């Protein structure tokens, strides 16, 4: 039904275009164009210089502006009324279709949640496999300390940036001070450690 309504809408719109062309080419032989306004539908406009001082009697609701004239005709009003009815019907049918879809979703929401979780899990595993295939990764060994040899920033490496390998060893230290000049890479170094620890814990390294 929505498709039928849309076909009717397109057909009426083409009739509006044809009507404007008829007035422009045959009736008054003045360039006229159709303008759509959501509040009233289609109207016609023309330059005041083209119309001159005489406005045809079949033009109604005439609005004179500085350089243009807007107007409509009884035939155009009828077409606008048809368009308005079609739009209302399309909106009602669309709303009904959306309600039907929402009802189906509500009835199967549990299954959809499980499917989305499964897709998310598969996507995560594939992403891990893709990253490990393209980069030199190792199987981590877990202990009470952090000992990374030639670790690299995983995000920068994944986007193709050239990265510098760094070592991290907290075996003989309770805390570590990272110092250096501004823009020297201190924050990048710390993020690298955090990213590698998180990725190791979730099984991607």
ROSE-4610 file (N, C-alpha, C; in Angstrom, 1 decimal, always signed):
// ROSE-4610
residu = [X/X/X/X/X/X/X/X/X/X/X/X/X/X/X/X/X/X/X/X/X/X/X/X/X/X/X/X/X/X/X/X/X/X/X/X/X/X/X/X/X/X/X/X/X/X/X/X/X/X/X/X/X/X/X/X/X/X/X/X/X/X/X/X/X/X/X/X/X/X/X/X/X/X/X/X/X/X/X/X/X/X/X/X/X/X/X/X/X/X/X/X/X/X/X/X/X/X/X/X/X/X/X/X/X/X/X/X/X/X/X/X/X/X/X/X/X/X/X/X/X/X/X/X/X/X/X/X/X/X/X/X/X/X/X/X/X/X/X/X/X/X/X/X/X/X/X/X/X/X/X/X/X/X/X/X/X/X/X/X/X/X/X/X/X/X/X/X/X/X/X/X/X/X/X/X/X/X/X/X/X/X/X/X/X/X/X/X/X/X/X/X/X/X/X/X/X/X/X/X/X/X/X/X/X/X/X/X/X/X/X/X/X/X/X/X/X/X/X/X/X/X/X/X/X/X/X/X/X/X/X/X/X/X/X/X/X/X/X/X/X/X/X/X/X/X/X/X/X/X/X/X/X/X/X/X/X/X/X/X/X/X/X/X/X/X/X/X/X/X/X/X/X/X/X/X/X/X/X/X/X/X/X/X/X/X/X/X/X/X/X/X/X/X/X/X/X/X/X/X/X/X/X/X/X/X/X/X/X/X/X/X/X/X/X/X/X/X/X/X/X/X/X/X/X/X/X/X/X/X/X/X/X/X/X/X/X/X/X/X/X/X/X/X/X/X/X/X/X/X/X/X/X/X/X/X/X/X/X/X/X/X/X/X/X/X/X/X/X/X/X/X/X/X/X/X/X/X/X/X/X/X/X/X/X/X/X/X/X/X/X/X/X/X/X/X/X/X/X/X/X/X/X/X/X/X/X/X/X/X/X/X/X/X/X/X/X/X/X/X/X/X/X/X/X/X/X/X/X/X/X/X/X/X/X/X/X/X/X/X/X/X/X/X/X/X/X/X/X/X/X/X/X/X/X/X/X/X/X/X/X/X/X/X/X/X/X/X/X/X/X/X/X/X/X/X/X/X/X/X/X/X/X/X/X/X/X/X/X/X/X/X/X/X/X/X/X/X/X/X/X/X/X/X/X/X/X/X/X/X/X/X/X/X/X/X/X/X/X/X/X/X/X/X/X/X/X/X/X/X/X/X/X/X/X/X/X/X/X/X/X/X/X/X/X/X/X/X/X/X/X/X/X/X/X/X/X/X/X/X/X/X/X/X/X/X/X/X/X/X/X/X/X/X/X/X/X/X/X/X/X/X/X/X/X/X/X/X/X/X/X/X/X/X/X/X/X/X/X/X/X/X/X/X/X/X/X/X/X/X/X/X/X/X/X]
num = [1/1/1/2/2/2/3/3/3/4/4/4/5/5/5/6/6/6/7/7/7/8/8/8/9/9/9/10/10/10/11/11/11/12/12/12/13/13/13/14/14/14/15/15/15/16/16/16/17/17/17/18/18/18/19/19/19/20/20/20/21/21/21/22/22/22/23/23/23/24/24/24/25/25/25/26/26/26/27/27/27/28/28/28/29/29/29/30/30/30/31/31/31/32/32/32/33/33/33/34/34/34/35/35/35/36/36/36/37/37/37/38/38/38/39/39/39/40/40/40/41/41/41/42/42/42/43/43/43/44/44/44/45/45/45/46/46/46/47/47/47/48/48/48/49/49/49/50/50/50/51/51/51/52/52/52/53/53/53/54/54/54/55/55/55/56/56/56/57/57/57/58/58/58/59/59/59/60/60/60/61/61/61/62/62/62/63/63/63/64/64/64/65/65/65/66/66/66/67/67/67/68/68/68/69/69/69/70/70/70/71/71/71/72/72/72/73/73/73/74/74/74/75/75/75/76/76/76/77/77/77/78/78/78/79/79/79/80/80/80/81/81/81/82/82/82/83/83/83/84/84/84/85/85/85/86/86/86/87/87/87/88/88/88/89/89/89/90/90/90/91/91/91/92/92/92/93/93/93/94/94/94/95/95/95/96/96/96/97/97/97/98/98/98/99/99/99/100/100/100/101/101/101/102/102/102/103/103/103/104/104/104/105/105/105/106/106/106/107/107/107/108/108/108/109/109/109/110/110/110/111/111/111/112/112/112/113/113/113/114/114/114/115/115/115/116/116/116/117/117/117/118/118/118/119/119/119/120/120/120/121/121/121/122/122/122/123/123/123/124/124/124/125/125/125/126/126/126/127/127/127/128/128/128/129/129/129/130/130/130/131/131/131/132/132/132/133/133/133/134/134/134/135/135/135/136/136/136/137/137/137/138/138/138/139/139/139/140/140/140/141/141/141/142/142/142/143/143/143/144/144/144/145/145/145/146/146/146/147/147/147/148/148/148/149/149/149/150/150/150/151/151/151/152/152/152/153/153/153/154/154/154/155/155/155/156/156/156/157/157/157/158/158/158/159/159/159/160/160/160/161/161/161/162/162/162/163/163/163/164/164/164/165/165/165/166/166/166/167/167/167/168/168/168/169/169/169/170/170/170/171/171/171/172/172/172/173/173/173/174/174/174/175/175/175/176/176/176/177/177/177/178/178/178/179/179/179/180/180/180/181/181/181/182/182/182/183/183/183/184/184/184/185/185/185/186/186/186/187/187/187/188/188/188/189/189/189/190/190/190/191/191/191/192/192/192/193/193/193/194/194/194/195/195/195/196/196/196/197/197/197/198/198/198/199/199/199/200/200/200/201/201/201/202/202/202/203/203/203/204/204/204/205/205/205]
x = [+0.8/+0.0/+0.9/+2.0/+2.8/+3.4/+3.8/+4.3/+3.3/+2.0/+1.0/+0.8/+0.8/+0.6/+1.8/+3.0/+4.1/+4.1/+3.6/+3.4/+2.4/+1.3/+0.3/+0.9/+1.7/+2.4/+3.2/+4.0/+4.9/+4.1/+3.0/+2.1/+1.5/+1.0/+0.4/+1.5/+2.7/+3.8/+4.1/+4.1/+4.4/+3.2/+2.0/+0.9/+1.1/+1.7/+2.0/+3.0/+4.0/+5.1/+4.5/+3.6/+3.0/+2.1/+1.4/+0.5/+1.3/+2.4/+3.2/+3.8/+4.2/+4.8/+3.7/+2.5/+1.3/+1.1/+1.0/+0.8/+2.0/+3.2/+4.4/+4.6/+4.2/+4.5/+3.3/+2.1/+0.9/+0.0/-0.3/-1.3/-0.9/+0.2/+0.6/+2.0/+2.7/+4.0/+5.0/+5.1/+6.0/+6.7/+8.0/+8.7/+8.1/+7.6/+7.0/+7.7/+7.9/+8.4/+7.6/+7.6/+6.8/+7.7/+7.2/+7.9/+7.1/+7.7/+7.0/+7.2/+6.1/+6.1/+5.4/+6.0/+5.4/+4.0/+3.8/+2.5/+1.3/+1.6/+0.5/+0.7/+1.8/+2.0/+2.7/+2.4/+3.0/+2.3/+3.2/+2.7/+3.5/+3.1/+3.8/+4.4/+5.6/+6.2/+6.7/+6.8/+7.3/+7.8/+8.7/+9.2/+8.2/+8.2/+7.2/+7.5/+8.7/+9.1/+8.6/+8.4/+7.9/+6.4/+5.7/+4.3/+3.7/+4.5/+4.1/+3.0/+2.1/+1.1/-0.2/-0.3/-1.5/-1.3/-2.1/-2.1/-3.3/-3.2/-4.3/-5.4/-6.6/-7.7/-7.7/-7.2/-7.2/-6.2/-5.3/-4.3/-5.0/-5.0/-5.6/-4.5/-4.9/-3.9/-2.6/-2.7/-1.6/-0.8/+0.5/+1.3/+2.4/+2.3/+3.3/+4.5/+5.7/+6.9/+7.7/+8.9/+9.7/+10.0/+10.5/+10.9/+10.1/+9.3/+8.6/+7.1/+6.4/+4.9/+4.7/+4.0/+3.6/+2.1/+1.7/+0.2/-0.1/-1.3/-1.8/-3.0/-3.5/-4.7/-5.6/-6.9/-7.8/-7.3/-6.8/-6.2/-5.1/-4.2/-3.1/-3.5/-4.6/-5.1/-5.7/-6.4/-6.9/-5.8/-4.7/-3.6/-2.9/-2.8/-2.2/-3.1/-4.4/-5.3/-5.1/-4.9/-4.6/-3.3/-2.3/-1.0/-1.1/-1.8/-1.9/-2.6/-3.6/-4.3/-3.3/-2.6/-1.6/-0.5/+0.0/+1.0/+0.4/-0.8/-1.4/-1.5/-1.9/-2.1/-0.7/+0.3/+1.7/+2.2/+1.9/+2.4/+1.7/+0.4/-0.4/+0.1/+0.3/+0.8/+2.2/+3.0/+4.4/+4.4/+3.6/+3.5/+3.0/+2.0/+1.6/+2.6/+3.4/+4.5/+5.5/+5.9/+6.9/+6.4/+5.1/+4.5/+4.6/+4.3/+4.4/+5.8/+6.8/+8.2/+8.6/+8.2/+8.5/+7.9/+6.7/+6.0/+6.8/+7.3/+8.1/+9.4/+10.0/+11.2/+11.0/+9.9/+9.6/+9.4/+8.8/+8.5/+9.8/+10.8/+12.0/+13.3/+13.0/+14.1/+15.2/+14.8/+15.8/+16.8/+16.2/+17.0/+17.9/+17.4/+18.2/+19.3/+19.1/+20.2/+21.3/+20.9/+21.9/+22.6/+21.9/+22.6/+23.6/+23.2/+24.1/+25.3/+25.2/+26.3/+27.2/+26.6/+27.4/+28.2/+27.6/+28.2/+29.4/+29.1/+30.2/+31.4/+31.1/+32.2/+33.0/+32.3/+33.0/+33.8/+33.3/+34.0/+35.2/+35.2/+36.3/+37.4/+37.0/+38.0/+38.6/+37.9/+38.4/+39.4/+39.0/+39.9/+41.2/+41.2/+42.4/+43.2/+42.6/+43.3/+44.0/+43.2/+43.7/+45.0/+44.9/+46.0/+47.2/+47.0/+48.1/+48.8/+48.0/+48.5/+49.4/+49.0/+49.8/+51.0/+51.0/+52.1/+52.7/+53.9/+54.7/+54.2/+53.3/+52.8/+53.2/+53.2/+53.6/+52.5/+52.6/+51.7/+52.2/+51.4/+51.9/+51.9/+52.8/+52.9/+52.6/+51.7/+51.2/+51.9/+52.3/+52.9/+52.6/+53.2/+52.9/+53.6/+54.4/+55.1/+54.9/+55.3/+55.2/+56.6/+56.8/+58.1/+57.9/+58.0/+57.8/+59.1/+59.4/+60.6/+60.2/+60.7/+60.5/+58.9/+58.3/+56.8/+56.6/+55.5/+55.1/+53.7/+53.4/+52.1/+51.1/+50.2/+49.3/+48.5/+48.0/+47.1/+47.8/+49.0/+49.8/+50.3/+50.6/+51.1/+50.0/+48.8/+47.7/+47.3/+47.5/+47.1/+48.3/+49.4/+50.5/+51.5/+51.4/+52.5/+53.8/+54.9/+56.2/+56.3/+56.6/+56.6/+58.0/+58.4/+59.7/+59.4/+60.2/+60.0/+60.5/+59.8/+60.2/+60.2/+61.1/+61.1/+60.5/+59.8/+59.2/+59.5/+60.0/+60.3/+60.1/+59.1/+58.7/+59.1/+60.0/+60.4/+61.0/+61.9/+62.6/+62.2/+61.0/+60.5/+59.0/+58.7/+57.3/+56.6/+57.4/+56.8/+57.9/+57.5/+58.5/+58.2/+59.2/+59.0/+59.4/+58.5/+58.7/+58.9/+60.1/+60.4/+60.9/+60.8/+61.3/+60.7/+61.1/+60.6/+59.2/+58.6/+57.2/+57.2/+56.1/+55.9/+57.1/+57.6/+58.7/+58.2/+56.9/+56.4/+56.1/+56.0/+55.8/+54.4/+53.4/+52.0/+51.8/+52.4/+52.4/+53.0/+54.1/+54.7/+53.8/+53.2/+52.3/+51.1/+50.5/+49.4/+49.8/+51.0/+51.4/+51.4/+51.9/+51.9/+50.5/+49.7/+48.3/+47.6/+47.7/+47.1/+47.6/+48.9/+49.4/+48.9/+48.8/+48.3/+46.9/+46.1/+44.6/+44.5/+45.2/+45.1/+45.5/+46.6/+47.0/+46.0/+45.3/+44.3/+43.1/+42.7/+41.5/+41.9/+43.2/+43.6/+43.9/+44.3/+44.6/+46.1/+47.0/+48.4/+48.9]
y = [-1.2/+0.0/+1.3/+1.2/+2.4/+2.7/+1.6/+1.7/+2.4/+1.9/+2.5/+4.0/+4.3/+5.7/+6.6/+6.0/+6.8/+6.9/+5.9/+6.0/+7.1/+7.2/+8.2/+9.6/+9.7/+11.0/+11.4/+10.5/+10.9/+11.3/+10.6/+10.9/+12.3/+12.6/+14.0/+15.0/+14.8/+15.7/+16.0/+15.0/+15.1/+16.0/+15.8/+16.6/+18.1/+18.3/+19.7/+20.3/+19.5/+20.0/+20.3/+19.4/+19.5/+20.7/+21.0/+22.1/+23.4/+23.5/+24.7/+24.9/+23.8/+23.9/+24.4/+23.9/+24.3/+25.8/+26.4/+27.8/+28.6/+28.1/+28.8/+28.8/+27.7/+27.6/+28.0/+27.6/+27.8/+28.9/+29.0/+29.9/+31.4/+31.7/+33.1/+33.3/+32.2/+32.3/+33.2/+32.9/+33.6/+32.5/+32.6/+31.6/+31.5/+30.4/+30.2/+28.9/+29.0/+27.8/+27.5/+26.2/+25.7/+25.7/+26.2/+26.3/+25.5/+24.6/+23.9/+24.5/+24.7/+25.2/+24.2/+23.7/+22.6/+23.0/+24.3/+24.7/+24.7/+25.1/+25.2/+24.3/+23.7/+22.9/+23.7/+23.4/+24.0/+25.4/+26.3/+27.6/+27.9/+28.9/+29.3/+30.7/+30.9/+32.2/+32.6/+33.9/+34.5/+35.8/+36.3/+37.7/+38.7/+39.8/+40.8/+41.5/+41.5/+42.1/+41.3/+40.0/+39.1/+39.2/+39.4/+39.4/+40.8/+41.8/+43.2/+43.6/+44.5/+45.0/+44.2/+43.3/+42.5/+41.1/+40.7/+39.3/+38.6/+37.4/+36.7/+36.5/+36.4/+36.3/+34.9/+33.9/+32.5/+32.4/+33.4/+33.3/+33.9/+33.1/+33.5/+33.5/+34.1/+34.2/+34.9/+35.9/+36.6/+37.4/+37.2/+38.0/+38.7/+40.0/+40.9/+41.2/+40.9/+41.2/+42.2/+42.5/+43.5/+43.1/+41.9/+41.5/+40.2/+39.7/+38.4/+38.5/+37.6/+37.4/+35.9/+35.6/+34.3/+34.2/+33.0/+32.8/+31.4/+31.1/+29.7/+29.7/+28.6/+28.4/+27.4/+27.3/+26.4/+24.9/+24.7/+23.4/+23.0/+24.0/+23.7/+23.4/+24.2/+23.9/+22.5/+22.0/+20.7/+19.6/+19.9/+19.0/+19.0/+20.2/+20.2/+19.5/+19.6/+18.8/+17.3/+16.8/+15.4/+15.0/+15.9/+15.6/+15.5/+16.4/+16.4/+15.1/+14.7/+13.4/+12.2/+12.2/+11.1/+11.1/+12.3/+12.4/+11.9/+12.2/+11.7/+10.2/+9.7/+8.2/+7.5/+8.1/+7.6/+7.6/+8.7/+8.7/+7.7/+7.5/+6.6/+5.1/+4.8/+3.5/+3.2/+4.3/+4.1/+3.9/+4.7/+4.5/+3.1/+2.6/+1.2/+0.2/+0.4/-0.6/-0.6/+0.6/+0.8/+0.1/+0.3/-0.4/-1.9/-2.4/-3.9/-4.4/-3.6/-4.0/-4.0/-2.9/-2.8/-3.9/-4.4/-5.5/-6.8/-7.0/-8.2/-8.2/-7.0/-6.8/-7.1/-6.6/-6.8/-8.3/-9.0/-10.4/-11.3/-10.8/-11.5/-10.8/-9.9/-9.1/-10.0/-11.0/-11.9/-12.5/-13.0/-13.7/-12.6/-11.4/-10.4/-10.0/-9.9/-9.6/-10.7/-11.9/-13.0/-13.0/-12.7/-12.6/-11.5/-10.3/-9.2/-9.5/-10.2/-10.5/-11.5/-12.5/-13.4/-12.7/-11.8/-11.1/-10.2/-9.6/-8.8/-9.6/-10.8/-11.7/-12.2/-12.6/-13.0/-11.8/-10.6/-9.5/-9.2/-9.4/-9.2/-10.2/-11.5/-12.5/-12.3/-12.0/-11.8/-10.6/-9.5/-8.4/-8.8/-9.6/-10.1/-10.8/-11.8/-12.6/-11.8/-10.8/-9.9/-9.1/-8.6/-7.8/-8.7/-9.8/-10.7/-11.3/-11.4/-11.9/-10.9/-9.6/-8.6/-8.1/-8.3/-7.8/-8.9/-8.7/-9.7/-9.6/-10.5/-10.6/-11.9/-11.9/-13.0/-13.4/-14.6/-15.1/-14.5/-13.7/-13.2/-14.2/-14.0/-14.7/-13.8/-14.2/-13.3/-13.6/-12.4/-12.5/-11.3/-11.0/-9.9/-8.6/-8.7/-7.5/-7.4/-6.2/-6.0/-6.0/-6.9/-7.0/-7.1/-6.0/-6.0/-5.7/-6.5/-6.3/-5.9/-4.8/-4.2/-4.1/-3.5/-3.3/-2.1/-2.2/-1.2/-0.7/+0.6/+1.1/+0.5/-0.3/-1.1/-0.3/+0.9/+1.7/+2.4/+3.0/+3.7/+2.7/+1.5/+0.5/+0.0/-0.1/-0.6/+0.4/+1.7/+2.7/+3.0/+2.3/+2.4/+3.4/+4.0/+4.9/+4.2/+4.9/+4.3/+4.4/+3.3/+3.4/+2.9/+3.4/+3.0/+2.0/+0.9/-0.1/+0.4/+0.0/+0.4/-0.8/-0.8/-1.9/-1.3/-2.2/-1.9/-3.0/-2.6/-3.6/-3.0/-3.6/-3.1/-4.1/-5.1/-6.1/-5.6/-4.6/-4.1/-2.7/-2.3/-0.9/-0.9/-0.1/+0.0/+1.1/+2.0/+3.0/+3.5/+4.2/+4.6/+6.1/+6.9/+8.3/+8.4/+8.9/+9.1/+10.6/+11.0/+12.4/+12.7/+13.9/+14.2/+15.6/+16.1/+17.4/+17.3/+18.5/+18.5/+17.9/+17.1/+16.4/+15.4/+14.9/+13.9/+12.5/+12.3/+10.9/+10.3/+11.1/+10.5/+9.9/+10.6/+10.1/+8.9/+9.0/+7.9/+6.6/+6.8/+5.7/+5.0/+5.9/+5.4/+4.7/+5.3/+4.6/+3.3/+3.2/+2.0/+0.9/+1.2/+0.2/-0.3/+0.7/+0.4/-0.4/+0.0/-0.8/-2.2/-2.4/-3.8/-4.6/-4.0/-4.8/-5.2/-4.2/-4.5/-5.6/-5.4/-6.4/-7.8/-7.8/-9.1/-9.8/-9.0/-9.6/-10.0/-9.4/-9.9/-10.9/-11.2/-12.3/-12.0/-10.7/-10.4/-10.4/-10.6/-10.6/-12.0]
z = [+0.0/+0.0/+0.0/+0.7/+0.8/-0.6/-1.3/-2.7/-3.6/-3.5/-4.3/-4.0/-2.7/-2.4/-2.9/-2.8/-3.4/-4.9/-5.6/-7.0/-7.3/-6.6/-6.8/-6.5/-5.4/-5.1/-6.3/-6.8/-7.9/-9.2/-9.4/-10.5/-10.4/-9.2/-9.0/-9.1/-8.6/-8.7/-10.2/-11.0/-12.4/-13.1/-12.6/-13.1/-12.8/-11.6/-11.2/-12.2/-12.5/-13.4/-14.8/-15.2/-16.5/-16.6/-15.5/-15.4/-15.5/-14.8/-14.8/-16.2/-16.9/-18.2/-19.2/-19.0/-19.8/-19.7/-18.5/-18.3/-18.9/-18.7/-19.1/-20.6/-21.3/-22.7/-23.6/-23.1/-23.9/-23.5/-22.2/-21.7/-21.8/-21.1/-21.0/-21.6/-22.0/-22.6/-21.8/-20.5/-19.6/-18.8/-18.6/-17.7/-16.3/-16.0/-14.7/-14.1/-12.8/-12.1/-10.9/-10.5/-9.4/-8.1/-7.0/-5.7/-4.7/-4.0/-3.0/-1.6/-0.9/+0.5/+1.4/+2.4/+3.3/+3.8/+4.1/+4.7/+3.7/+2.4/+1.5/+0.2/+0.0/-1.2/-2.3/-3.5/-4.7/-5.0/-5.3/-5.9/-7.1/-7.9/-9.1/-8.8/-9.4/-9.3/-10.7/-10.9/-12.2/-11.9/-12.8/-12.6/-13.0/-12.2/-12.5/-13.8/-14.2/-15.5/-16.7/-16.5/-17.5/-17.6/-16.5/-16.5/-16.9/-16.6/-16.9/-15.9/-16.3/-15.4/-15.4/-16.3/-16.4/-15.9/-14.9/-14.4/-14.8/-15.4/-15.9/-14.8/-15.1/-14.1/-13.5/-14.1/-13.5/-12.4/-12.2/-11.1/-9.9/-8.8/-7.5/-6.5/-5.3/-4.2/-4.6/-5.4/-6.0/-4.9/-4.8/-3.9/-4.7/-4.6/-5.4/-4.5/-5.0/-4.3/-5.2/-4.8/-5.5/-6.9/-7.0/-8.4/-8.8/-8.0/-8.4/-8.0/-8.6/-8.3/-8.0/-6.9/-6.6/-6.7/-7.1/-7.3/-7.5/-7.6/-7.8/-8.7/-9.0/-9.8/-9.2/-9.6/-9.1/-9.4/-10.6/-10.9/-10.0/-9.7/-8.8/-7.4/-6.9/-5.6/-5.5/-6.5/-6.5/-6.4/-7.2/-7.1/-5.8/-5.2/-3.8/-2.8/-3.0/-2.1/-2.2/-3.5/-3.7/-3.1/-3.2/-2.6/-1.1/-0.5/+0.9/+1.4/+0.7/+1.1/+1.0/-0.1/-0.3/+0.8/+1.1/+2.2/+3.5/+3.8/+5.1/+5.0/+3.9/+3.8/+3.9/+3.3/+3.3/+4.8/+5.5/+6.9/+7.8/+7.6/+8.3/+8.1/+6.8/+6.4/+6.9/+6.9/+7.4/+8.9/+9.6/+11.0/+11.4/+10.7/+10.9/+10.7/+9.6/+9.3/+10.4/+10.9/+11.9/+13.2/+13.5/+14.7/+14.6/+13.4/+13.2/+13.4/+12.8/+13.0/+14.5/+15.2/+16.6/+17.4/+17.0/+17.7/+17.5/+16.3/+16.0/+16.8/+16.9/+17.7/+19.1/+19.7/+21.1/+21.4/+20.5/+20.7/+20.6/+19.9/+19.7/+20.3/+21.3/+21.8/+22.4/+23.1/+23.8/+22.7/+21.7/+20.6/+20.0/+19.7/+19.1/+20.0/+21.3/+22.2/+22.1/+22.1/+22.0/+20.7/+19.6/+18.3/+18.3/+18.8/+18.8/+19.7/+20.8/+21.6/+20.9/+20.2/+19.4/+18.3/+17.6/+16.6/+17.1/+18.3/+18.9/+19.3/+19.8/+20.2/+19.0/+18.0/+16.7/+16.2/+16.2/+15.7/+16.5/+17.8/+18.7/+18.4/+18.3/+18.0/+16.7/+15.7/+14.3/+14.3/+15.1/+15.2/+15.9/+16.9/+17.6/+16.6/+15.9/+14.9/+13.8/+13.3/+12.3/+12.7/+13.9/+14.5/+14.7/+15.3/+15.6/+14.3/+13.2/+12.0/+11.3/+11.4/+10.7/+11.5/+12.8/+13.7/+14.5/+14.9/+15.7/+17.1/+17.5/+18.8/+19.5/+20.8/+21.6/+22.6/+23.1/+24.1/+25.5/+26.2/+27.5/+28.6/+29.5/+30.7/+31.9/+32.7/+33.8/+35.1/+35.8/+37.1/+37.9/+39.0/+39.8/+39.3/+38.3/+37.7/+36.2/+35.7/+34.3/+33.7/+32.7/+32.1/+30.5/+29.8/+28.4/+27.7/+26.7/+25.9/+24.5/+24.1/+22.7/+22.5/+23.4/+23.3/+22.3/+21.6/+20.7/+21.0/+20.6/+20.8/+19.9/+20.3/+19.4/+18.5/+19.0/+18.2/+17.1/+17.4/+16.4/+15.4/+15.8/+14.9/+14.0/+14.5/+13.7/+12.6/+12.8/+11.8/+10.9/+11.0/+10.1/+10.5/+11.7/+12.1/+12.5/+12.2/+12.6/+14.1/+14.8/+16.3/+16.7/+17.9/+18.5/+19.6/+19.6/+20.6/+22.0/+23.1/+24.4/+25.3/+26.3/+27.3/+28.6/+29.3/+30.6/+31.6/+32.8/+33.8/+35.2/+35.8/+37.2/+38.3/+37.9/+38.9/+40.1/+40.0/+41.1/+41.5/+41.1/+41.5/+41.9/+42.9/+43.3/+42.5/+42.0/+41.1/+40.2/+39.1/+38.1/+37.7/+37.7/+37.2/+35.8/+35.0/+33.5/+33.3/+32.9/+32.7/+31.2/+30.8/+29.5/+29.0/+27.9/+27.4/+26.9/+26.8/+26.2/+24.8/+24.5/+23.2/+23.0/+24.1/+24.0/+24.0/+24.2/+24.1/+25.4/+26.5/+27.8/+27.9/+27.4/+27.5/+26.5/+25.4/+24.4/+25.0/+25.8/+26.4/+27.5/+28.3/+29.3/+28.7/+27.7/+27.0/+26.4/+25.9/+25.3/+26.3/+27.5/+28.6/+29.0/+29.1/+29.5/+28.5/+27.2/+26.1/+26.1/+26.2/+26.1/+27.3/+28.5/+29.7/+29.4/+29.0/+28.8/+27.7/+26.5/+25.4/+25.9/+26.7/+27.2/+28.1/+28.9/+29.8/+29.1/+27.9/+27.2/+26.1/+26.0/+25.1/+23.7/+23.5/+22.1/+21.7/+22.7/+22.4/+22.6]
